[in-house]
Amino acid sequence: MLSVKSRKQILYNRLNDLLKPKGYKLIDTGEDPRYLLKGDEGVDMLILNFLRRGSVELGLFRSIDEVEDIILDIGRPNLSDKSIYLERKKYFLPTFYDVRLKNIKKDRFDTYFETEEEFIKFSEWLCVYLKTTGIPFLKHYSFVPNILAKINLLENDSKYANEILFGGPEWFFRYLMISKLCLDNKFEERLSYVDGIFYDNKYKLEDWLPYYSSFKETLKNITP
C-alpha cells in the first residue's frame, strides 16, 4: 500500500502543473489539503482527504460570497466555530458541488491503491476530469441563474436540489436565496415548500427553527 507521503507527491506533481497556472493555491495543512482559487465573487475548491488505508476522497466545490456571507451571518446549529470561516484563509462554506465526482471515481478505480502505477493512472484521470469537466462545471454554475436552471431540471425529474446545492438542512437556505436572487417566479411556492419542511415535526428540525426564522427575515431584504 502506498504511503500518504507517496500519494501526495504523485498527485501534487500533476495537479500543480494543471492548477497553479490557473491561479489555484495548494494549502497542505492538517488532514484535508485543498487547492483554492479565490476570485472577487467566490472561491473554487478541490478538497482532498488522503486516507491512511490507501484511498483518496475528493470534493469539488464553489463558495459564492453573496450566498455564504448571509449563512455565516445567520449561523446554524452545526457551525461550531464560525471564526475559522471568517478568517477566509482555508475554510469556506460551499454553495454547490459536483455530486458526480465521487461516483465516477468509484466506478473507475478500486477503493484502495496498492501500487504506484495504479495511483499514477488515477492522478492522470483526475487531471483530465478537472480540465474537461470539473473546472468548466464550476465556471458554469458560478452564474447563479444557471444553478436555478439546474434546480428546475432536477425537480422536473423528481429529484432534489441538494444534488447540486451543498449542505445538510442549510441547503434549503441556499435554495431560497438563489431563487430570490434570480427573481424566480416560483419563489413563493418554494418558500411554502421549505416552510413545510422546517415546521413539520416529523423532520426534527427544532434546533434549526431560530436560524430559519432569522433567515426568512433576512430573505425579505435580499435583492437581485
N, C-alpha and C positions, 0 to 999 in steps of 0.2 A: 504494500500500500504506500502511495506517495505521501510524503510528509506535507504539512501545511506550508512550510517554507518552500518546498519544491513546487507545489501547485501555484503559490503566489508568484514565484519567479517566472514560471512559464506563462501564466495568464497575464500578468502585468506587462511583460515584454511585448505581447501582442496588442493588448488594449491601449498601452501608451502610444504605440505607433498610430493607432486609429483615432483615439480620443483627444490626446493632448494637442495636436494641431488644430482641433476644433474648439479649443479653449477649455476643455474639461480639466479639472484638477483632481489628483488622487489624494484622498485622505485615508491613511492606513494606520489608524489607531484603534485599539480595542478589538472586539471580535466582529465588527461589522464595517469593514473598509468599504469605501464608496468613491465613485467618480462623480463630481459635481460640476455642473455648468450653470453659473449664475448670470442671469440677464436682468433687464430693467423691470420685468413683469413676473418673474418667477425663477424657479430652479429645476433643471433636469437632473435626475439621479439614477445612477446604476449602483445598486446596493448588493454587496456580495457577503456571503457567510461561508467561510471555509470550515466545514465540519471536520472534526478530528477523525471521524470514521472513514474519511476518504471522499466525501461528496462536497459539492459547492451549491449553495442555494442562491438564486438570482431574483432580483426585483428591479423593474424599470418603471420609474415614476416621474411625475411632474408636480411641483407645488406652484399653484397660481396665487400670487400675492393678494389680489383683491378678494379672493375667497378665503384663504387661510388666515389672513390678518383678522378677519371677523371671528373665525373659530377660536383663535388664540385669545382674542379679547373677551369672548364669552366664557371660554373654558369648557370643560367637560369632566365628568366624574373619573374618567380613566386617564386624565392628563396629570400625572403625579408631580412632574417637575417642569413647569412652564418656562423656567429660566433658561433651560438648555435650548429651547426653541427660539427664545427671544434673542439669544446671543448671535444667532444666524451664522455660526461658523461651520457646523457639521449637520445639525439636525433641523429638518424642515418637515412640516406636515404635508403628506402627499394629497393632491387633489384627485388625480386619476392615475391609473396604472395599466400596464399591458398584461391582461389576465392570461393571455395565450402563452407567455414566455415559459412558465413553469411546465405547462403541459407539453409544449414542443420539446423542451429539453428531456422530459421524462420519456417521451416516445422515441427519441433518437439515441439516448445514451443510458447505460446501466446506472444504477443508483450510485455505485462506488467506482472510483477509478483506481485500477490496480497498477497500471504501467504508465510510463512517461508518454509512450506513443498514444495511448487512449486519451490522455489529458491534452496532448497537443492537438488532436483531432477536435476535441471539444472546444478548445480555445479558438481554433480557426473557425469552427462553426459559429461560435458566439460573435466573433468579429464580423462575419458575413451577415449574420442576422441583424446586428445593430446597424450596419451600414445600409442594408437594403430594406429593412422592415422597422426595426426599433426606433432609430433616430427619426425617420420620416413620420412614424406614429406619434412621437412626442411633438414634433413640429405641427402636424395637422391638428391635433387636439389642444394645442396651446391657444387656439382661437375658440373662445367659449361657445359660439353658435354651432361649431362642429361637434362639441360634446353633446349639446342639446339634440342635434340631429341623430347622433348615435343612440342617445337615450330613447328617442322616438322609435328608432328601428328595433331596439331591444324590446320595448314594450309592445310593439306590434307583433313581435314573435313570442309574446307571453313570457318574456324574461325580465329580470330586474336590472335597474340602473347600476347596481353595485358590481356588474360585470365590466364596468369601466370606472365608476367612482369608487374611491378608496375609503375604507374605514369600517368600524362597527356601526352602531346606531347613528353616528355623526355623518354617515354618508347621506342620510336624509337631509341634513343641513346643506350639504353641497348641492344636492339635488334641487332644493328650493332656491338657493342662491343663484344657481346657473339659470334656472327658469326665470327668475325675476330680472336678472341682468340682461336676458335676451328678449324681454318684453313678450314672453311666451303667452299665447292666448289660452293655454291650458293651465296657467299658474294657479288660479283659484281652485280648479279641480284637483291639482296636485297638492295644494295646501290642505284641502279637505281630506285627501287620502292619507297624508302624513299625520294630520291630527288624529285620524282614526287609529293609526299605529301607536302613537305615543300615549293616547288617553285610554287605550284598551288594556285592562288589567292583565289579560292573558299574555301580553308580551313582556310583562315585568320590567317596565322602564321607569319605575318610580324615581330612581336616582337621577334620571335624565330630565325630569319634568321642569325643575327650576331653570336648567340651561335652555331647554326648548322654549320655555316662556320668554326668557330673555332674548333668545334668538328671534322669536316672532316679532318682538318689539323692534329689534334692530332691522329686521327684514322690511318693515314699513318704510324705512328711510333709504333703502338701497335703490339706487338709480342706475340705469344702463350707462 
